[in-house]
Amino acid sequence: MLKKGLCLLVGIMMLFCQVNVVHATNLASGAESAVLIDAQSQQILYQKNATKKLYPASTTKIMTMILLFEAIQEKRLKWDDILTCSAYASSMGGSQVYLEENETMSVFELFKCIAIASANDAKHIG
């Protein structure tokens, strides 16, 4: 009797607990281009304007942060090292923290400017 009741309960639950499969029609509706790649198989799962040439934007800032982490790991830089802003770095447009020529700042403070404020001027110091 208990077995029949359990089977009936599971059967009723299966009727009401169906999983609906939904396919996204446009994963990157707000993006000008996008690529989604499976890390294991390297298979492209989704692409939108994948071959369109665009400016790299924050990709260069991410690369700058990777190089910064490597320099710190290899002891070529320390978080508390002080760097000086060049005329070139202070002339950067776009998003910035408005560094002045010859202004000094620690590596850690510059890292925060790049990571949080996405500052173009901060990524050109060093």
N, CA, C and O atoms as CSV, one atom per row, in Angstrom:
chain,resi,resn,atom,element,x,y,z
A,1,MET,N,N,0.817,-1.186,0.000
A,1,MET,CA,C,0.000,0.000,0.000
A,1,MET,C,C,0.868,1.259,0.000
A,1,MET,O,O,0.596,2.213,-0.729
A,2,LEU,N,N,1.917,1.247,0.829
A,2,LEU,CA,C,2.814,2.389,0.909
A,2,LEU,C,C,3.522,2.606,-0.422
A,2,LEU,O,O,3.742,3.741,-0.845
A,3,LYS,N,N,3.882,1.489,-1.084
A,3,LYS,CA,C,4.568,1.571,-2.365
A,3,LYS,C,C,3.665,2.213,-3.416
A,3,LYS,O,O,4.112,3.069,-4.180
A,4,LYS,N,N,2.391,1.800,-3.456
A,4,LYS,CA,C,1.435,2.353,-4.424
A,4,LYS,C,C,1.225,3.845,-4.167
A,4,LYS,O,O,1.178,4.644,-5.102
A,5,GLY,N,N,1.102,4.206,-2.903
A,5,GLY,CA,C,0.900,5.617,-2.543
A,5,GLY,C,C,2.092,6.477,-2.934
A,5,GLY,O,O,1.932,7.599,-3.413
A,6,LEU,N,N,3.286,5.938,-2.725
A,6,LEU,CA,C,4.501,6.656,-3.083
A,6,LEU,C,C,4.605,6.821,-4.590
A,6,LEU,O,O,4.959,7.894,-5.078
A,7,CYS,N,N,4.296,5.759,-5.331
A,7,CYS,CA,C,4.319,5.821,-6.796
A,7,CYS,C,C,3.299,6.830,-7.312
A,7,CYS,O,O,3.588,7.583,-8.242
A,8,LEU,N,N,2.117,6.852,-6.721
A,8,LEU,CA,C,1.078,7.798,-7.117
A,8,LEU,C,C,1.532,9.233,-6.840
A,8,LEU,O,O,1.329,10.119,-7.670
A,9,LEU,N,N,2.141,9.460,-5.684
A,9,LEU,CA,C,2.633,10.786,-5.323
A,9,LEU,C,C,3.724,11.249,-6.291
A,9,LEU,O,O,3.707,12.393,-6.746
A,10,VAL,N,N,4.654,10.378,-6.598
A,10,VAL,CA,C,5.728,10.716,-7.542
A,10,VAL,C,C,5.149,10.994,-8.923
A,10,VAL,O,O,5.590,11.926,-9.596
A,11,GLY,N,N,4.176,10.208,-9.354
A,11,GLY,CA,C,3.527,10.421,-10.652
A,11,GLY,C,C,2.837,11.770,-10.732
A,11,GLY,O,O,2.953,12.470,-11.738
A,12,ILE,N,N,2.126,12.137,-9.687
A,12,ILE,CA,C,1.443,13.440,-9.655
A,12,ILE,C,C,2.466,14.575,-9.665
A,12,ILE,O,O,2.282,15.580,-10.351
A,13,MET,N,N,3.535,14.408,-8.904
A,13,MET,CA,C,4.581,15.439,-8.871
A,13,MET,C,C,5.214,15.615,-10.243
A,13,MET,O,O,5.530,16.736,-10.641
A,14,MET,N,N,5.400,14.518,-10.967
A,14,MET,CA,C,5.999,14.597,-12.303
A,14,MET,C,C,5.089,15.347,-13.267
A,14,MET,O,O,5.573,16.028,-14.171
A,15,LEU,N,N,3.783,15.229,-13.085
A,15,LEU,CA,C,2.845,15.948,-13.948
A,15,LEU,C,C,2.954,17.457,-13.760
A,15,LEU,O,O,2.862,18.222,-14.720
A,16,PHE,N,N,3.149,17.870,-12.525
A,16,PHE,CA,C,3.164,19.299,-12.223
A,16,PHE,C,C,4.564,19.919,-12.194
A,16,PHE,O,O,4.697,21.134,-12.053
A,17,CYS,N,N,5.575,19.120,-12.321
A,17,CYS,CA,C,6.951,19.625,-12.251
A,17,CYS,C,C,7.667,19.448,-13.582
A,17,CYS,O,O,8.795,18.957,-13.619
A,18,GLN,N,N,7.038,19.834,-14.645
A,18,GLN,CA,C,7.667,19.701,-15.951
A,18,GLN,C,C,8.661,20.838,-16.160
A,18,GLN,O,O,8.443,21.963,-15.710
A,19,VAL,N,N,9.733,20.530,-16.839
A,19,VAL,CA,C,10.750,21.527,-17.159
A,19,VAL,C,C,10.493,22.018,-18.570
A,19,VAL,O,O,10.415,21.229,-19.512
A,20,ASN,N,N,10.366,23.308,-18.705
A,20,ASN,CA,C,10.191,23.893,-20.026
A,20,ASN,C,C,11.544,24.333,-20.562
A,20,ASN,O,O,12.264,25.079,-19.899
A,21,VAL,N,N,11.886,23.883,-21.741
A,21,VAL,CA,C,13.135,24.274,-22.381
A,21,VAL,C,C,12.887,25.570,-23.132
A,21,VAL,O,O,11.967,25.671,-23.943
A,22,VAL,N,N,13.722,26.557,-22.849
A,22,VAL,CA,C,13.594,27.859,-23.495
A,22,VAL,C,C,14.879,28.142,-24.247
A,22,VAL,O,O,15.971,27.973,-23.704
A,23,HIS,N,N,14.756,28.564,-25.475
A,23,HIS,CA,C,15.920,28.923,-26.280
A,23,HIS,C,C,15.989,30.436,-26.385
A,23,HIS,O,O,15.017,31.084,-26.774
A,24,ALA,N,N,17.139,30.996,-26.038
A,24,ALA,CA,C,17.316,32.440,-26.164
A,24,ALA,C,C,17.519,32.769,-27.633
A,24,ALA,O,O,18.364,32.172,-28.301
A,25,THR,N,N,16.753,33.705,-28.126
A,25,THR,CA,C,16.873,34.062,-29.536
A,25,THR,C,C,17.945,35.112,-29.765
A,25,THR,O,O,18.546,35.154,-30.839
A,26,ASN,N,N,18.195,35.959,-28.777
A,26,ASN,CA,C,19.195,36.995,-28.952
A,26,ASN,C,C,19.922,37.230,-27.631
A,26,ASN,O,O,19.463,38.000,-26.787
A,27,LEU,N,N,21.048,36.566,-27.464
A,27,LEU,CA,C,21.784,36.649,-26.206
A,27,LEU,C,C,22.411,38.014,-25.972
A,27,LEU,O,O,22.518,38.455,-24.828
A,28,ALA,N,N,22.820,38.677,-27.018
A,28,ALA,CA,C,23.552,39.939,-26.879
A,28,ALA,C,C,22.813,41.067,-27.575
A,28,ALA,O,O,23.370,41.739,-28.443
A,29,SER,N,N,21.569,41.276,-27.199
A,29,SER,CA,C,20.750,42.266,-27.897
A,29,SER,C,C,21.317,43.676,-27.791
A,29,SER,O,O,21.162,44.466,-28.722
A,30,GLY,N,N,21.968,44.010,-26.686
A,30,GLY,CA,C,22.512,45.350,-26.524
A,30,GLY,C,C,23.951,45.498,-26.984
A,30,GLY,O,O,24.484,46.608,-26.986
A,31,ALA,N,N,24.585,44.410,-27.370
A,31,ALA,CA,C,25.994,44.454,-27.759
A,31,ALA,C,C,26.144,44.592,-29.263
A,31,ALA,O,O,25.335,44.087,-30.041
A,32,GLU,N,N,27.215,45.299,-29.651
A,32,GLU,CA,C,27.486,45.438,-31.078
A,32,GLU,C,C,28.038,44.132,-31.650
A,32,GLU,O,O,27.799,43.808,-32.813
A,33,SER,N,N,28.771,43.391,-30.833
A,33,SER,CA,C,29.259,42.076,-31.241
A,33,SER,C,C,29.471,41.227,-29.991
A,33,SER,O,O,29.597,41.751,-28.884
A,34,ALA,N,N,29.508,39.908,-30.182
A,34,ALA,CA,C,29.702,38.998,-29.055
A,34,ALA,C,C,30.137,37.631,-29.565
A,34,ALA,O,O,29.801,37.232,-30.680
A,35,VAL,N,N,30.891,36.920,-28.729
A,35,VAL,CA,C,31.284,35.546,-29.019
A,35,VAL,C,C,31.233,34.778,-27.707
A,35,VAL,O,O,31.779,35.228,-26.700
A,36,LEU,N,N,30.582,33.624,-27.715
A,36,LEU,CA,C,30.513,32.751,-26.545
A,36,LEU,C,C,31.167,31.434,-26.932
A,36,LEU,O,O,30.714,30.761,-27.858
A,37,ILE,N,N,32.235,31.064,-26.223
A,37,ILE,CA,C,33.014,29.871,-26.562
A,37,ILE,C,C,33.036,28.931,-25.370
A,37,ILE,O,O,33.261,29.363,-24.240
A,38,ASP,N,N,32.803,27.644,-25.615
A,38,ASP,CA,C,32.912,26.626,-24.574
A,38,ASP,C,C,34.394,26.453,-24.244
A,38,ASP,O,O,35.190,26.133,-25.127
A,39,ALA,N,N,34.768,26.661,-22.991
A,39,ALA,CA,C,36.169,26.605,-22.590
A,39,ALA,C,C,36.769,25.213,-22.756
A,39,ALA,O,O,37.956,25.091,-23.057
A,40,GLN,N,N,35.980,24.169,-22.568
A,40,GLN,CA,C,36.489,22.800,-22.674
A,40,GLN,C,C,36.730,22.385,-24.122
A,40,GLN,O,O,37.814,21.925,-24.479
A,41,SER,N,N,35.702,22.556,-24.945
A,41,SER,CA,C,35.775,22.052,-26.323
A,41,SER,C,C,36.250,23.088,-27.326
A,41,SER,O,O,36.543,22.750,-28.473
A,42,GLN,N,N,36.332,24.358,-26.907
A,42,GLN,CA,C,36.692,25.471,-27.790
A,42,GLN,C,C,35.670,25.685,-28.907
A,42,GLN,O,O,35.957,26.364,-29.892
A,43,GLN,N,N,34.496,25.115,-28.755
A,43,GLN,CA,C,33.429,25.250,-29.749
A,43,GLN,C,C,32.730,26.594,-29.555
A,43,GLN,O,O,32.441,26.996,-28.428
A,44,ILE,N,N,32.462,27.282,-30.664
A,44,ILE,CA,C,31.729,28.542,-30.605
A,44,ILE,C,C,30.259,28.216,-30.414
A,44,ILE,O,O,29.648,27.552,-31.252
A,45,LEU,N,N,29.688,28.690,-29.301
A,45,LEU,CA,C,28.295,28.415,-28.976
A,45,LEU,C,C,27.370,29.505,-29.501
A,45,LEU,O,O,26.216,29.240,-29.837
A,46,TYR,N,N,27.879,30.732,-29.570
A,46,TYR,CA,C,27.066,31.858,-30.033
A,46,TYR,C,C,28.005,32.911,-30.600
A,46,TYR,O,O,29.091,33.141,-30.069
A,47,GLN,N,N,27.575,33.543,-31.678
A,47,GLN,CA,C,28.346,34.656,-32.206
A,47,GLN,C,C,27.428,35.680,-32.851
A,47,GLN,O,O,26.411,35.348,-33.460
A,48,LYS,N,N,27.820,36.921,-32.696
A,48,LYS,CA,C,27.089,38.032,-33.304
A,48,LYS,C,C,28.146,39.008,-33.814
A,48,LYS,O,O,28.921,39.551,-33.027
A,49,ASN,N,N,28.177,39.229,-35.102
A,49,ASN,CA,C,29.167,40.114,-35.729
A,49,ASN,C,C,30.587,39.763,-35.286
A,49,ASN,O,O,31.383,40.653,-34.985
A,50,ALA,N,N,30.900,38.485,-35.246
A,50,ALA,CA,C,32.179,38.017,-34.711
A,50,ALA,C,C,33.373,38.499,-35.524
A,50,ALA,O,O,34.465,38.634,-34.973
A,51,THR,N,N,33.204,38.759,-36.797
A,51,THR,CA,C,34.333,39.181,-37.631
A,51,THR,C,C,34.372,40.689,-37.850
A,51,THR,O,O,35.255,41.191,-38.546
A,52,LYS,N,N,33.433,41.406,-37.267
A,52,LYS,CA,C,33.388,42.862,-37.429
A,52,LYS,C,C,34.536,43.495,-36.643
A,52,LYS,O,O,34.744,43.173,-35.474
A,53,LYS,N,N,35.280,44.398,-37.288
A,53,LYS,CA,C,36.398,45.064,-36.622
A,53,LYS,C,C,35.861,46.178,-35.734
A,53,LYS,O,O,35.147,47.072,-36.190
A,54,LEU,N,N,36.222,46.105,-34.459
A,54,LEU,CA,C,35.792,47.089,-33.471
A,54,LEU,C,C,36.990,47.503,-32.625
A,54,LEU,O,O,37.987,46.784,-32.556
A,55,TYR,N,N,36.889,48.663,-31.984
A,55,TYR,CA,C,37.940,49.090,-31.070
A,55,TYR,C,C,37.914,48.193,-29.839
A,55,TYR,O,O,36.835,47.823,-29.376
A,56,PRO,N,N,39.085,47.833,-29.293
A,56,PRO,CA,C,39.138,46.866,-28.196
A,56,PRO,C,C,38.589,47.361,-26.863
A,56,PRO,O,O,38.285,46.539,-25.998
A,57,ALA,N,N,38.450,48.658,-26.662
A,57,ALA,CA,C,37.885,49.236,-25.436
A,57,ALA,C,C,38.544,48.650,-24.193
A,57,ALA,O,O,39.766,48.726,-24.063
A,58,SER,N,N,37.790,48.081,-23.298
A,58,SER,CA,C,38.324,47.625,-22.008
A,58,SER,C,C,39.214,46.398,-22.113
A,58,SER,O,O,39.855,46.023,-21.132
A,59,THR,N,N,39.270,45.773,-23.263
A,59,THR,CA,C,40.154,44.620,-23.439
A,59,THR,C,C,41.595,45.021,-23.155
A,59,THR,O,O,42.343,44.255,-22.547
A,60,THR,N,N,41.993,46.219,-23.591
A,60,THR,CA,C,43.362,46.673,-23.337
A,60,THR,C,C,43.589,46.917,-21.848
A,60,THR,O,O,44.695,46.713,-21.348
A,61,LYS,N,N,42.566,47.345,-21.148
A,61,LYS,CA,C,42.700,47.557,-19.702
A,61,LYS,C,C,42.835,46.217,-18.977
A,61,LYS,O,O,43.600,46.102,-18.020
A,62,ILE,N,N,42.103,45.222,-19.427
A,62,ILE,CA,C,42.221,43.883,-18.835
A,62,ILE,C,C,43.629,43.345,-19.059
A,62,ILE,O,O,44.234,42.775,-18.151
A,63,MET,N,N,44.153,43.529,-20.280
A,63,MET,CA,C,45.512,43.074,-20.576
A,63,MET,C,C,46.519,43.824,-19.708
A,63,MET,O,O,47.470,43.225,-19.205
A,64,THR,N,N,46.317,45.123,-19.532
A,64,THR,CA,C,47.201,45.913,-18.669
A,64,THR,C,C,47.197,45.360,-17.248
A,64,THR,O,O,48.253,45.253,-16.624
A,65,MET,N,N,46.016,45.005,-16.730
A,65,MET,CA,C,45.931,44.458,-15.371
A,65,MET,C,C,46.611,43.094,-15.284
A,65,MET,O,O,47.250,42.788,-14.277
A,66,ILE,N,N,46.482,42.275,-16.321
A,66,ILE,CA,C,47.164,40.971,-16.334
A,66,ILE,C,C,48.672,41.177,-16.289
A,66,ILE,O,O,49.368,40.514,-15.521
A,67,LEU,N,N,49.183,42.106,-17.120
A,67,LEU,CA,C,50.620,42.389,-17.133
A,67,LEU,C,C,51.083,42.954,-15.791
A,67,LEU,O,O,52.192,42.665,-15.342
A,68,LEU,N,N,50.241,43.751,-15.159
A,68,LEU,CA,C,50.553,44.289,-13.837
A,68,LEU,C,C,50.669,43.166,-12.806
A,68,LEU,O,O,51.618,43.139,-12.023
A,69,PHE,N,N,49.707,42.241,-12.805
A,69,PHE,CA,C,49.765,41.101,-11.881
A,69,PHE,C,C,51.026,40.273,-12.114
A,69,PHE,O,O,51.664,39.829,-11.159
A,70,GLU,N,N,51.386,40.064,-13.382
A,70,GLU,CA,C,52.603,39.303,-13.688
A,70,GLU,C,C,53.840,40.025,-13.171
A,70,GLU,O,O,54.733,39.397,-12.603
A,71,ALA,N,N,53.899,41.352,-13.367
A,71,ALA,CA,C,55.049,42.131,-12.897
A,71,ALA,C,C,55.167,42.065,-11.377
A,71,ALA,O,O,56.274,41.989,-10.844
A,72,ILE,N,N,54.050,42.092,-10.685
A,72,ILE,CA,C,54.066,41.997,-9.221
A,72,ILE,C,C,54.481,40.596,-8.785
A,72,ILE,O,O,55.265,40.438,-7.849
A,73,GLN,N,N,53.954,39.584,-9.463
A,73,GLN,CA,C,54.303,38.201,-9.125
A,73,GLN,C,C,55.795,37.943,-9.357
A,73,GLN,O,O,56.432,37.219,-8.592
A,74,GLU,N,N,56.344,38.542,-10.416
A,74,GLU,CA,C,57.770,38.364,-10.734
A,74,GLU,C,C,58.654,39.353,-9.975
A,74,GLU,O,O,59.864,39.403,-10.199
A,75,LYS,N,N,58.058,40.132,-9.085
A,75,LYS,CA,C,58.750,41.090,-8.219
A,75,LYS,C,C,59.443,42.207,-8.997
A,75,LYS,O,O,60.430,42.769,-8.522
A,76,ARG,N,N,58.932,42.537,-10.197
A,76,ARG,CA,C,59.429,43.695,-10.936
A,76,ARG,C,C,58.730,44.966,-10.462
A,76,ARG,O,O,59.223,46.070,-10.692
A,77,LEU,N,N,57.590,44.812,-9.803
A,77,LEU,CA,C,56.811,45.921,-9.243
A,77,LEU,C,C,56.255,45.488,-7.900
A,77,LEU,O,O,56.079,44.299,-7.637
A,78,LYS,N,N,55.981,46.477,-7.052
A,78,LYS,CA,C,55.288,46.218,-5.788
A,78,LYS,C,C,54.059,47.115,-5.756
A,78,LYS,O,O,54.034,48.163,-6.403
A,79,TRP,N,N,53.039,46.708,-5.006
A,79,TRP,CA,C,51.802,47.483,-4.919
A,79,TRP,C,C,52.046,48.899,-4.416
A,79,TRP,O,O,51.330,49.823,-4.802
A,80,ASP,N,N,53.053,49.082,-3.554
A,80,ASP,CA,C,53.290,50.414,-2.993
A,80,ASP,C,C,54.341,51.222,-3.750
A,80,ASP,O,O,54.695,52.317,-3.312
A,81,ASP,N,N,54.854,50.710,-4.884
A,81,ASP,CA,C,55.755,51.499,-5.729
A,81,ASP,C,C,55.022,52.742,-6.218
A,81,ASP,O,O,53.818,52.706,-6.475
A,82,ILE,N,N,55.759,53.840,-6.345
A,82,ILE,CA,C,55.181,55.107,-6.800
A,82,ILE,C,C,55.579,55.327,-8.260
A,82,ILE,O,O,56.753,55.232,-8.617
A,83,LEU,N,N,54.583,55.621,-9.095
A,83,LEU,CA,C,54.820,55.896,-10.513
A,83,LEU,C,C,54.424,57.337,-10.813
A,83,LEU,O,O,53.591,57.923,-10.121
A,84,THR,N,N,55.039,57.904,-11.864
A,84,THR,CA,C,54.799,59.293,-12.244
A,84,THR,C,C,54.056,59.352,-13.565
A,84,THR,O,O,54.370,58.617,-14.501
A,85,CYS,N,N,53.076,60.226,-13.631
A,85,CYS,CA,C,52.251,60.381,-14.832
A,85,CYS,C,C,53.016,61.175,-15.893
A,85,CYS,O,O,53.540,62.253,-15.611
A,86,SER,N,N,53.075,60.644,-17.098
A,86,SER,CA,C,53.738,61.330,-18.211
A,86,SER,C,C,52.775,62.297,-18.889
A,86,SER,O,O,51.572,62.275,-18.628
A,87,ALA,N,N,53.314,63.145,-19.762
A,87,ALA,CA,C,52.468,64.063,-20.538
A,87,ALA,C,C,51.524,63.260,-21.424
A,87,ALA,O,O,50.360,63.622,-21.595
A,88,TYR,N,N,52.041,62.154,-21.991
A,88,TYR,CA,C,51.207,61.311,-22.860
A,88,TYR,C,C,50.025,60.734,-22.089
A,88,TYR,O,O,48.887,60.788,-22.555
A,89,ALA,N,N,50.298,60.183,-20.911
A,89,ALA,CA,C,49.224,59.570,-20.113
A,89,ALA,C,C,48.196,60.614,-19.688
A,89,ALA,O,O,46.998,60.332,-19.678
A,90,SER,N,N,48.650,61.812,-19.338
A,90,SER,CA,C,47.708,62.842,-18.888
A,90,SER,C,C,46.859,63.389,-20.034
A,90,SER,O,O,45.842,64.041,-19.794
A,91,SER,N,N,47.269,63.127,-21.280
A,91,SER,CA,C,46.514,63.636,-22.437
A,91,SER,C,C,45.459,62.658,-22.951
A,91,SER,O,O,44.784,62.942,-23.940
A,92,MET,N,N,45.312,61.512,-22.292
A,92,MET,CA,C,44.343,60.510,-22.745
A,92,MET,C,C,42.922,61.060,-22.675
A,92,MET,O,O,42.570,61.792,-21.750
A,93,GLY,N,N,42.131,60.703,-23.648
A,93,GLY,CA,C,40.724,61.088,-23.632
A,93,GLY,C,C,39.871,59.946,-23.112
A,93,GLY,O,O,40.390,58.994,-22.529
A,94,GLY,N,N,38.589,60.034,-23.317
A,94,GLY,CA,C,37.670,58.985,-22.889
A,94,GLY,C,C,37.510,58.972,-21.382
A,94,GLY,O,O,37.647,60.005,-20.725
A,95,SER,N,N,37.219,57.799,-20.835
A,95,SER,CA,C,37.053,57.705,-19.381
A,95,SER,C,C,38.419,57.848,-18.723
A,95,SER,O,O,39.385,57.207,-19.138
A,96,GLN,N,N,38.496,58.676,-17.714
A,96,GLN,CA,C,39.779,58.944,-17.068
A,96,GLN,C,C,39.572,59.447,-15.646
A,96,GLN,O,O,38.453,59.746,-15.230
A,97,VAL,N,N,40.679,59.533,-14.909
A,97,VAL,CA,C,40.648,60.086,-13.556
A,97,VAL,C,C,41.361,61.434,-13.519
A,97,VAL,O,O,41.639,61.963,-12.442
A,98,TYR,N,N,41.653,61.983,-14.677
A,98,TYR,CA,C,42.227,63.321,-14.840
A,98,TYR,C,C,43.545,63.497,-14.100
A,98,TYR,O,O,43.712,64.415,-13.297
A,99,LEU,N,N,44.479,62.591,-14.391
A,99,LEU,CA,C,45.812,62.710,-13.820
A,99,LEU,C,C,46.547,63.859,-14.504
A,99,LEU,O,O,46.385,64.088,-15.702
A,100,GLU,N,N,47.346,64.570,-13.738
A,100,GLU,CA,C,48.151,65.679,-14.253
A,100,GLU,C,C,49.549,65.164,-14.567
A,100,GLU,O,O,50.021,64.206,-13.956
A,101,GLU,N,N,50.206,65.811,-15.525
A,101,GLU,CA,C,51.586,65.459,-15.832
A,101,GLU,C,C,52.430,65.607,-14.567
A,101,GLU,O,O,52.280,66.580,-13.828
A,102,ASN,N,N,53.312,64.644,-14.322
A,102,ASN,CA,C,54.206,64.562,-13.154
A,102,ASN,C,C,53.487,64.246,-11.838
A,102,ASN,O,O,54.123,64.241,-10.784
A,103,GLU,N,N,52.185,63.985,-11.877
A,103,GLU,CA,C,51.481,63.557,-10.667
A,103,GLU,C,C,51.946,62.147,-10.322
A,103,GLU,O,O,52.164,61.334,-11.220
A,104,THR,N,N,52.098,61.847,-9.044
A,104,THR,CA,C,52.550,60.516,-8.630
A,104,THR,C,C,51.419,59.774,-7.936
A,104,THR,O,O,50.541,60.366,-7.307
A,105,MET,N,N,51.474,58.452,-8.076
A,105,MET,CA,C,50.442,57.607,-7.479
A,105,MET,C,C,51.018,56.204,-7.312
A,105,MET,O,O,51.869,55.782,-8.096
A,106,SER,N,N,50.556,55.483,-6.293
A,106,SER,CA,C,51.042,54.114,-6.073
A,106,SER,C,C,50.469,53.172,-7.134
A,106,SER,O,O,49.438,53.450,-7.748
A,107,VAL,N,N,51.152,52.074,-7.327
A,107,VAL,CA,C,50.692,51.058,-8.276
A,107,VAL,C,C,49.293,50.589,-7.893
A,107,VAL,O,O,48.444,50.397,-8.764
A,108,PHE,N,N,49.046,50.403,-6.603
A,108,PHE,CA,C,47.735,49.932,-6.162
A,108,PHE,C,C,46.642,50.947,-6.479
A,108,PHE,O,O,45.564,50.570,-6.938
A,109,GLU,N,N,46.908,52.243,-6.236
A,109,GLU,CA,C,45.921,53.284,-6.550
A,109,GLU,C,C,45.655,53.338,-8.052
A,109,GLU,O,O,44.509,53.492,-8.472
A,110,LEU,N,N,46.704,53.212,-8.862
A,110,LEU,CA,C,46.528,53.202,-10.319
A,110,LEU,C,C,45.728,51.984,-10.761
A,110,LEU,O,O,44.881,52.074,-11.650
A,111,PHE,N,N,46.006,50.834,-10.127
A,111,PHE,CA,C,45.245,49.624,-10.442
A,111,PHE,C,C,43.760,49.851,-10.179
A,111,PHE,O,O,42.919,49.475,-10.995
A,112,LYS,N,N,43.437,50.466,-9.036
A,112,LYS,CA,C,42.031,50.741,-8.724
A,112,LYS,C,C,41.418,51.693,-9.749
A,112,LYS,O,O,40.251,51.545,-10.111
A,113,CYS,N,N,42.192,52.665,-10.215
A,113,CYS,CA,C,41.689,53.594,-11.237
A,113,CYS,C,C,41.351,52.858,-12.528
A,113,CYS,O,O,40.356,53.167,-13.185
A,114,ILE,N,N,42.179,51.887,-12.888
A,114,ILE,CA,C,41.924,51.109,-14.108
A,114,ILE,C,C,40.737,50.174,-13.900
A,114,ILE,O,O,39.833,50.114,-14.733
A,115,ALA,N,N,40.744,49.442,-12.782
A,115,ALA,CA,C,39.728,48.409,-12.548
A,115,ALA,C,C,38.354,48.981,-12.237
A,115,ALA,O,O,37.347,48.434,-12.688
A,116,ILE,N,N,38.288,50.066,-11.479
A,116,ILE,CA,C,37.001,50.598,-11.041
A,116,ILE,C,C,36.509,51.718,-11.950
A,116,ILE,O,O,35.357,51.710,-12.385
A,117,ALA,N,N,37.387,52.686,-12.237
A,117,ALA,CA,C,36.971,53.848,-13.031
A,117,ALA,C,C,37.206,53.648,-14.523
A,117,ALA,O,O,36.798,54.487,-15.327
A,118,SER,N,N,37.859,52.547,-14.907
A,118,SER,CA,C,38.173,52.263,-16.312
A,118,SER,C,C,38.961,53.415,-16.926
A,118,SER,O,O,38.716,53.807,-18.067
A,119,ALA,N,N,39.904,53.951,-16.163
A,119,ALA,CA,C,40.622,55.162,-16.544
A,119,ALA,C,C,41.692,54.909,-17.597
A,119,ALA,O,O,42.624,54.135,-17.381
A,120,ASN,N,N,41.542,55.576,-18.746
A,120,ASN,CA,C,42.527,55.471,-19.824
A,120,ASN,C,C,43.859,56.086,-19.413
A,120,ASN,O,O,44.912,55.550,-19.759
A,121,ASP,N,N,43.836,57.201,-18.682
A,121,ASP,CA,C,45.082,57.843,-18.291
A,121,ASP,C,C,45.878,56.970,-17.319
A,121,ASP,O,O,47.106,56.942,-17.397
A,122,ALA,N,N,45.223,56.270,-16.424
A,122,ALA,CA,C,45.919,55.432,-15.439
A,122,ALA,C,C,46.616,54.244,-16.089
A,122,ALA,O,O,47.661,53.807,-15.607
A,123,LYS,N,N,46.059,53.718,-17.168
A,123,LYS,CA,C,46.680,52.524,-17.768
A,123,LYS,C,C,47.916,52.860,-18.585
A,123,LYS,O,O,48.646,51.954,-18.985
A,124,HIS,N,N,48.173,54.146,-18.846
A,124,HIS,CA,C,49.345,54.531,-19.629
A,124,HIS,C,C,50.522,54.975,-18.775
A,124,HIS,O,O,51.542,55.407,-19.311
A,125,ILE,N,N,50.402,54.877,-17.476
A,125,ILE,CA,C,51.509,55.257,-16.589
A,125,ILE,C,C,52.397,54.047,-16.370
A,125,ILE,O,O,51.917,52.918,-16.265
A,126,GLY,N,N,53.697,54.296,-16.302
A,126,GLY,CA,C,54.576,53.201,-15.939
A,126,GLY,C,C,55.725,53.001,-16.831
A,126,GLY,O,O,56.530,52.097,-16.608
